[in-house]
Amino acid sequence: MDLQTMHIGQKIKKLRELKNLTQAHIANELGLSQGAYSKIELGESEVSYSRLEKISSILGLKPEDVISFNDQMVFNISNNPNGGNVFSHINQQSISESEKKLYENQIDLLKEENAHLKKMIERLLN
């Protein structure tokens, strides 16, 4: 699946599966039915930033890690020494320095975009 076509629900699903968590577990933590949570993963239900923060917390991640998740990147989440940052344990031998720099630049841009969007949401809510 291409990063551009992967919606937030699909990213949440992939990360949930990588953490070996069930939909029922996440739904219970969120106070939702399993069916309602399933709609989030299917992209049939909007995910507010507040809901994304809760889901990210359950997954042991930061919201920006969920937003910028790319299932094509090679990483080892179970041996991650930094816990919450999925991208900190990219297999360094599988990518060149130029590819690494491109990923780092993409991550920085996504973090900036996320911060900007978060500010816009806060302004709209106030």
Phi, psi and omega in degrees: 000133182282143182302321182294331183262354181277111180279167186303323179297320178294321178296316179299316180300311181301315180293320177300315180296321178297330179272001181057041177254150179267160174299320181299320180296311181298315180302316180298316179297327180274349183076030180244163170284160178298323179296319178294320178293321179304323180296330176296311181294329180279353181079015181269353180228135179293147179247110177289162179297321178299316178294320178299320178298318180294315180297316179301317179299317178298322180281352181076029183233171172267151179305322181294332176291322179291314182299317185268005181301134177231112185291353179274347180284146180268121177208165180237094186292330184284336180252021183288114182291340182262003176067276190283340186263102183303324187276357184282348184240044176292136179296102187299332182278350182267351179229151179281168178299320181293322176294319178301314180298319178299316178297317179298318178296318179297318179297316179299317179297318179294323177296317177297316179298317179299315179298318179296314180295322179297320178295320179296318179296316180299318178296320180293327182280339181267000000 
